[in-house]
């Protein structure tokens, strides 16, 4: 079976790609990934996905990060697989490659965990992610929970990864395998490391043609000893994916450290936090200049309400931290009605995606 790519293999793959610039998020008529992937209301969801992909294409975006929801695969298997295939087909129609994300540690604790119920999904209005007591509220100390922690479901998770690897491991519509989102988040520490390693092994055993990666998310330039779970994720990755919602200065410094320590292609697959100065005008041209892959969070304002600040920001504001401006959108580029939140941001994106296509020889100057 294949193992981790060498640095040379990683760079050979990366240098053949156009500059990767994509986005995260759910279609605006979905509050969560259950709503996005389930059979219920699928026609309307697929139409919205198609519409939002057309918007992304119109401003020069060419990639999307799609987080898989295990419960839908497990309990609505056949319709999920059909819906995933349709998603890939729609993305391909608009010239968009898919980063498929498999595992996820950004979760709520067991005391707040609710077993999946398909159908209409509840929406808490005014709260980031559409959840009043969500994973961004920063008011719990117990570890986050997910079904992979239950031995009755662990092997089923592995079966899901194996099926997806077999079906899409040599499919050009899938550009990257994001093996695990934010390993160790939600107070999980190293709980998911053994599962992340198993996911990598399954992908390698299936000899997938795409690079495999797992995100680092709390890695800072001044950390002398990064968290073990994230260090392991970086050690296994073909290309380095990282999250950074901090300032321009923080972004520069973490890029410098990751380049120095790993010397592999870099992709930031979560950014855009206007509240902390992590803006389109500051960050997008930087990624273009350094040819670092880019997936900002959120395309269109929607039921998931990721334009709202993380709940932790409101908590800080309540304690008198004056610098937090909760009047600004945190994520997302477009309003419900399809109009830009800030047309100046859209013009920056259009300008630099065009520069990138000229640089990559896709279009002529």
RODO-2510 file (C-alpha; in nm, 4 decimals, decimal comma):
residues 365
     n   res          X          Y          Z
     1     x     0,0000     0,0000     0,0000
     2     x     0,1059     0,3601    -0,0374
     3     x     0,2143     0,5557     0,2667
     4     x     0,2745     0,9224     0,3252
     5     x     0,4027     1,0974     0,0152
     6     x     0,7575     1,2240     0,0153
     7     x     0,8041     1,6001     0,0071
     8     x     0,8995     1,5689    -0,3587
     9     x     0,5769     1,3818    -0,4413
    10     x     0,3707     1,6397    -0,2525
    11     x     0,5287     1,9307    -0,4372
    12     x     0,4989     1,7536    -0,7733
    13     x     0,1244     1,7153    -0,7172
    14     x     0,0773     2,0687    -0,5845
    15     x     0,2680     2,2393    -0,8624
    16     x     0,0370     2,0790    -1,1183
    17     x    -0,2706     2,2354    -0,9573
    18     x    -0,4026     2,5815    -1,0347
    19     x    -0,3988     2,8044    -0,7279
    20     x    -0,6559     2,6430    -0,4974
    21     x    -0,9109     2,8963    -0,3716
    22     x    -1,2290     2,7641    -0,2225
    23     x    -1,4785     2,7888     0,0578
    24     x    -1,6428     2,5997     0,3440
    25     x    -1,9993     2,5923     0,4625
    26     x    -2,3452     2,4559     0,4071
    27     x    -2,6023     2,5738     0,1522
    28     x    -2,7957     2,8649     0,2978
    29     x    -3,1154     2,6606     0,3393
    30     x    -2,9353     2,4105     0,5666
    31     x    -2,8608     2,4709     0,9340
    32     x    -2,6306     2,1692     0,9644
    33     x    -2,4799     1,8734     0,7812
    34     x    -2,7819     1,6537     0,8550
    35     x    -2,9953     1,8977     0,6574
    36     x    -2,7340     1,9097     0,3829
    37     x    -2,6896     1,5349     0,3255
    38     x    -3,0234     1,3768     0,4277
    39     x    -3,2974     1,2590     0,1917
    40     x    -3,5565     1,5005     0,3338
    41     x    -3,6034     1,8145     0,1227
    42     x    -3,3163     1,7057    -0,0991
    43     x    -3,4430     1,8630    -0,4217
    44     x    -3,4491     2,2122    -0,2691
    45     x    -3,1087     2,1610    -0,1086
    46     x    -2,9539     2,0424    -0,4373
    47     x    -3,0975     2,3432    -0,6197
    48     x    -2,9435     2,5760    -0,3626
    49     x    -2,6073     2,3986    -0,3860
    50     x    -2,6139     2,4405    -0,7637
    51     x    -2,6980     2,8101    -0,7262
    52     x    -2,4223     2,8740    -0,4731
    53     x    -2,1676     2,6860    -0,6833
    54     x    -2,2602     2,9160    -0,9726
    55     x    -2,1885     3,2187    -0,7521
    56     x    -1,8542     3,0728    -0,6455
    57     x    -1,7629     3,0051    -1,0083
    58     x    -1,8577     3,3601    -1,1078
    59     x    -1,5965     3,5132    -0,8742
    60     x    -1,3211     3,2664    -0,9621
    61     x    -1,3390     3,0150    -0,6773
    62     x    -1,2436     2,6631    -0,7830
    63     x    -1,2684     2,4449    -0,4711
    64     x    -1,5024     2,3528    -0,1873
    65     x    -1,4487     2,1676     0,1404
    66     x    -1,7303     1,9250     0,2167
    67     x    -1,7540     1,7702     0,5640
    68     x    -1,9184     1,4269     0,5583
    69     x    -2,1807     1,3448     0,8248
    70     x    -2,1398     0,9876     0,9462
    71     x    -2,4955     0,9518     1,0782
    72     x    -2,6435     1,0196     0,7341
    73     x    -2,4098     0,7663     0,5708
    74     x    -2,4936     0,5128     0,8425
    75     x    -2,8727     0,5476     0,8683
    76     x    -2,9625     0,6726     0,5173
    77     x    -2,6824     0,5037     0,3298
    78     x    -2,8188     0,4724    -0,0224
    79     x    -2,9679     0,8199    -0,0453
    80     x    -2,6544     0,9683     0,1105
    81     x    -2,4328     0,8059    -0,1519
    82     x    -2,6646     0,9295    -0,4275
    83     x    -2,6636     1,2806    -0,2801
    84     x    -2,2849     1,2819    -0,2495
    85     x    -2,2524     1,1763    -0,6131
    86     x    -2,4891     1,4566    -0,7143
    87     x    -2,2850     1,7044    -0,5072
    88     x    -1,9660     1,6039    -0,6893
    89     x    -2,1433     1,6259    -1,0243
    90     x    -2,2704     1,9769    -0,9483
    91     x    -1,9269     2,0882    -0,8307
    92     x    -1,7670     1,9531    -1,1472
    93     x    -2,0292     2,1322    -1,3595
    94     x    -1,9013     2,4617    -1,2161
    95     x    -1,5296     2,3806    -1,2334
    96     x    -1,5035     2,3195    -0,8578
    97     x    -1,2895     2,0465    -0,7020
    98     x    -1,3909     1,8904    -0,3699
    99     x    -1,1888     1,8487    -0,0523
   100     x    -1,3690     1,5654     0,1270
   101     x    -1,3468     1,5846     0,5077
   102     x    -1,4067     1,2595     0,6963
   103     x    -1,3517     1,2962     1,0731
   104     x    -1,4346     1,5903     1,2977
   105     x    -1,3485     1,6914     1,6552
   106     x    -1,5393     2,0208     1,6548
   107     x    -1,8360     1,8759     1,8454
   108     x    -2,0534     1,9313     2,1528
   109     x    -2,0111     1,7354     2,4795
   110     x    -2,2168     1,4258     2,5510
   111     x    -2,4448     1,6207     2,7869
   112     x    -2,5553     1,8287     2,4859
   113     x    -2,5356     1,5572     2,2222
   114     x    -2,8671     1,4711     2,0586
   115     x    -2,9163     1,1532     1,8550
   116     x    -2,9873     1,2309     1,4921
   117     x    -3,3470     1,2883     1,3881
   118     x    -3,4002     1,3228     1,0165
   119     x    -3,6437     1,5702     0,8681
   120     x    -3,6828     1,9389     0,9479
   121     x    -3,3842     2,0528     1,1540
   122     x    -3,4243     2,2958     1,4468
   123     x    -3,2718     2,6427     1,4119
   124     x    -3,1730     2,8659     1,7033
   125     x    -3,1860     3,2123     1,5476
   126     x    -2,9145     3,4576     1,6464
   127     x    -2,6475     3,1991     1,7253
   128     x    -2,3379     3,0942     1,5308
   129     x    -2,3969     2,7506     1,3721
   130     x    -2,7666     2,7841     1,4559
   131     x    -2,7091     2,6207     1,7953
   132     x    -2,7625     2,8124     2,1182
   133     x    -2,5332     2,5879     2,3240
   134     x    -2,2984     2,4868     2,0442
   135     x    -1,9344     2,3938     2,0211
   136     x    -1,8315     2,7608     1,9959
   137     x    -1,9887     2,8658     2,3250
   138     x    -1,6744     2,7873     2,5271
   139     x    -1,8778     2,7112     2,8421
   140     x    -1,8109     2,3394     2,8865
   141     x    -1,5123     2,1473     3,0242
   142     x    -1,6078     1,7890     2,9421
   143     x    -1,4770     1,6386     2,6145
   144     x    -1,6808     1,6611     2,3000
   145     x    -1,8660     1,3469     2,1973
   146     x    -1,9240     1,1645     1,8714
   147     x    -2,0524     0,8202     1,7785
   148     x    -1,7044     0,6922     1,6961
   149     x    -1,6487     0,6858     2,0744
   150     x    -1,9150     0,4127     2,0975
   151     x    -1,7613     0,0701     2,0159
   152     x    -2,0865    -0,0243     1,8427
   153     x    -2,0128     0,2362     1,5742
   154     x    -1,6335     0,2494     1,5512
   155     x    -1,6018    -0,0149     1,2795
   156     x    -1,8881     0,1443     1,0882
   157     x    -1,6880     0,4675     1,0702
   158     x    -1,3973     0,2717     0,9259
   159     x    -1,6332     0,1052     0,6783
   160     x    -1,7529     0,4487     0,5648
   161     x    -1,3977     0,5645     0,4952
   162     x    -1,3232     0,2403     0,3110
   163     x    -1,6317     0,2712     0,0902
   164     x    -1,5606     0,6342     0,0041
   165     x    -1,1950     0,5583    -0,0681
   166     x    -1,2880     0,2701    -0,2973
   167     x    -1,5489     0,4763    -0,4831
   168     x    -1,3663     0,8105    -0,5076
   169     x    -0,9986     0,7404    -0,4468
   170     x    -0,9227     0,7736    -0,8175
   171     x    -1,1934     1,0239    -0,9059
   172     x    -1,0549     1,3564    -1,0313
   173     x    -1,3524     1,5437    -0,8886
   174     x    -1,2130     1,4773    -0,5404
   175     x    -0,8987     1,6852    -0,5061
   176     x    -0,7902     1,6200    -0,1460
   177     x    -0,8821     1,3902     0,1436
   178     x    -0,9113     1,5923     0,4653
   179     x    -0,8818     1,3028     0,7055
   180     x    -0,9714     1,4844     1,0283
   181     x    -1,1039     1,8287     1,1122
   182     x    -0,9459     1,9997     1,4149
   183     x    -0,8076     1,6940     1,5901
   184     x    -0,8156     1,7450     1,9678
   185     x    -1,0683     2,0286     1,9665
   186     x    -1,3661     2,0418     2,2057
   187     x    -1,1447     1,9214     2,4923
   188     x    -1,0914     1,5864     2,3189
   189     x    -0,7130     1,5912     2,3494
   190     x    -0,5771     1,2690     2,1978
   191     x    -0,9059     1,0758     2,2046
   192     x    -0,9380     1,0692     1,8241
   193     x    -0,5738     1,0090     1,7307
   194     x    -0,6109     0,6307     1,6980
   195     x    -0,9105     0,6807     1,4674
   196     x    -0,7313     0,9445     1,2606
   197     x    -0,4394     0,7062     1,2138
   198     x    -0,6807     0,4302     1,1087
   199     x    -0,8463     0,6627     0,8545
   200     x    -0,5059     0,7383     0,7013
   201     x    -0,4271     0,3661     0,6887
   202     x    -0,7552     0,2865     0,5115
   203     x    -0,6945     0,5564     0,2505
   204     x    -0,3392     0,4338     0,1971
   205     x    -0,4561     0,0715     0,1658
   206     x    -0,6918     0,1849    -0,1101
   207     x    -0,4020     0,3597    -0,2864
   208     x    -0,5942     0,6853    -0,3266
   209     x    -0,4452     0,9122    -0,5920
   210     x    -0,5208     1,2342    -0,4016
   211     x    -0,3137     1,3774    -0,1153
   212     x    -0,4222     1,3005     0,2407
   213     x    -0,4042     1,5600     0,5163
   214     x    -0,5327     1,6381     0,8670
   215     x    -0,5722     1,9913     0,9964
   216     x    -0,3789     2,1718     1,2632
   217     x    -0,5962     2,4409     1,4160
   218     x    -0,4429     2,5741     1,7398
   219     x    -0,0807     2,5702     1,6256
   220     x     0,0813     2,9073     1,6933
   221     x     0,4166     3,0471     1,5973
   222     x     0,5295     3,0763     1,9604
   223     x     0,4341     2,7197     2,0630
   224     x     0,7489     2,5357     2,1677
   225     x     0,5614     2,2103     2,2129
   226     x     0,2522     2,1773     1,9905
   227     x    -0,0310     1,9605     2,1115
   228     x     0,0486     1,5922     2,0483
   229     x    -0,2676     1,5271     1,8458
   230     x    -0,1942     1,8092     1,6023
   231     x     0,1725     1,7148     1,5824
   232     x     0,0672     1,3641     1,4810
   233     x    -0,1709     1,5044     1,2195
   234     x     0,1095     1,7085     1,0665
   235     x     0,3474     1,4108     1,0711
   236     x     0,1021     1,2007     0,8662
   237     x    -0,0029     1,4631     0,6108
   238     x     0,1061     1,4736     0,2458
   239     x     0,0224     1,8440     0,2272
   240     x    -0,0125     2,0673     0,5327
   241     x    -0,3584     2,2059     0,6087
   242     x    -0,4051     2,4608     0,8848
   243     x    -0,6708     2,6872     1,0319
   244     x    -0,5985     3,0454     1,1293
   245     x    -0,8637     3,2995     1,2228
   246     x    -0,6187     3,5514     1,3697
   247     x    -0,4610     3,8694     1,2415
   248     x    -0,2451     3,9244     0,9337
   249     x     0,0626     3,9192     1,1579
   250     x    -0,0403     3,5885     1,3166
   251     x    -0,1017     3,4424     0,9718
   252     x     0,2434     3,5417     0,8491
   253     x     0,4169     3,3955     1,1524
   254     x     0,2385     3,0591     1,1457
   255     x     0,3084     3,0288     0,7722
   256     x     0,6761     3,0945     0,8384
   257     x     0,6863     2,8264     1,1067
   258     x     0,5042     2,5622     0,9026
   259     x     0,7276     2,6238     0,6001
   260     x     1,0388     2,5965     0,8128
   261     x     0,9310     2,2829     0,9995
   262     x     0,7633     2,0822     0,7222
   263     x     0,8647     2,2201     0,3802
   264     x     0,5462     2,0855     0,2220
   265     x     0,2686     2,2635     0,0295
   266     x     0,0463     2,4707     0,2569
   267     x    -0,3316     2,5019     0,2398
   268     x    -0,5346     2,7096     0,4813
   269     x    -0,8715     2,5379     0,4828
   270     x    -1,0396     2,7646     0,7394
   271     x    -1,0050     3,1406     0,7667
   272     x    -1,2102     3,4667     0,7535
   273     x    -1,2859     3,6260     1,0893
   274     x    -1,3494     3,9950     1,0317
   275     x    -1,3884     4,0542     1,4050
   276     x    -1,0179     3,9766     1,4579
   277     x    -0,8946     4,1549     1,1459
   278     x    -0,8809     3,8316     0,9451
   279     x    -1,0326     3,9945     0,6370
   280     x    -1,0555     3,9257     0,2655
   281     x    -0,8535     4,2390     0,1843
   282     x    -0,5699     4,1371     0,4188
   283     x    -0,5522     3,7599     0,3768
   284     x    -0,6646     3,6664     0,0240
   285     x    -0,3858     3,8589    -0,1590
   286     x    -0,1316     3,7091     0,0827
   287     x    -0,2386     3,3560    -0,0073
   288     x    -0,2278     3,4468    -0,3756
   289     x     0,1244     3,5890    -0,3494
   290     x     0,2596     3,2892    -0,1551
   291     x     0,0467     3,0409    -0,3552
   292     x    -0,1023     2,8966    -0,0379
   293     x    -0,4324     2,7174    -0,0868
   294     x    -0,7327     2,8997     0,0549
   295     x    -1,0740     2,7890     0,1825
   296     x    -1,2493     3,0686     0,3711
   297     x    -1,5500     2,9841     0,5880
   298     x    -1,8886     3,0606     0,4458
   299     x    -2,0181     3,1621     0,1056
   300     x    -2,3761     3,2716     0,1723
   301     x    -2,5615     3,3869     0,4821
   302     x    -2,7933     3,1065     0,5856
   303     x    -2,9689     2,9069     0,8522
   304     x    -2,6337     2,8031     1,0037
   305     x    -2,5735     3,1739     1,0768
   306     x    -2,1973     3,1669     1,0594
   307     x    -2,2152     3,5385     0,9871
   308     x    -2,2952     3,5709     1,3592
   309     x    -1,9941     3,5934     1,5949
   310     x    -1,8825     3,2872     1,7870
   311     x    -2,0662     3,2807     2,1165
   312     x    -1,7315     3,3144     2,2940
   313     x    -1,7009     3,6654     2,1473
   314     x    -2,0274     3,7682     2,3120
   315     x    -1,9021     3,6162     2,6369
   316     x    -1,5838     3,8220     2,6140
   317     x    -1,7815     4,1341     2,5277
   318     x    -2,0036     4,0799     2,8312
   319     x    -1,6862     4,0805     3,0436
   320     x    -1,5903     4,4225     2,9086
   321     x    -1,3392     4,3336     2,6355
   322     x    -1,3982     4,6494     2,4344
   323     x    -1,2004     4,5510     2,1236
   324     x    -1,4590     4,2961     2,0051
   325     x    -1,6829     4,4437     1,7355
   326     x    -1,9859     4,2161     1,7151
   327     x    -2,1534     4,4460     1,4616
   328     x    -1,9415     4,2951     1,1841
   329     x    -2,0140     3,9658     1,0161
   330     x    -1,7673     3,6989     1,1204
   331     x    -1,7862     3,4701     0,8133
   332     x    -1,9725     3,4550     0,4778
   333     x    -1,9505     3,6695     0,1640
   334     x    -2,3095     3,6963     0,0406
   335     x    -2,6458     3,7814     0,1930
   336     x    -2,9552     3,5585     0,1781
   337     x    -3,0693     3,7476    -0,1327
   338     x    -2,7459     3,6790    -0,3236
   339     x    -2,6045     4,0297    -0,2863
   340     x    -2,2537     4,0784    -0,1470
   341     x    -2,2034     4,1649     0,2174
   342     x    -1,9239     4,3953     0,0992
   343     x    -1,8718     4,4460    -0,2742
   344     x    -1,5114     4,5559    -0,2113
   345     x    -1,4333     4,2041    -0,0856
   346     x    -1,5828     4,0447    -0,3953
   347     x    -1,3781     4,2742    -0,6191
   348     x    -1,0575     4,1689    -0,4386
   349     x    -1,1435     3,8011    -0,4884
   350     x    -1,2229     3,8495    -0,8571
   351     x    -0,9063     4,0481    -0,9125
   352     x    -0,6694     3,7981    -0,7548
   353     x    -0,8348     3,4862    -0,8967
   354     x    -0,7874     3,6440    -1,2401
   355     x    -0,4203     3,7202    -1,1594
   356     x    -0,3787     3,3579    -1,0524
   357     x    -0,5280     3,2221    -1,3746
   358     x    -0,2927     3,4436    -1,5744
   359     x     0,0020     3,3284    -1,3649
   360     x    -0,0980     2,9627    -1,4078
   361     x    -0,1453     3,0008    -1,7836
   362     x    -0,5174     2,9259    -1,7683
   363     x    -0,6107     3,2550    -1,9340
   364     x    -0,4112     3,5142    -2,1262
   365     x    -0,3417     3,8570    -1,9865
***
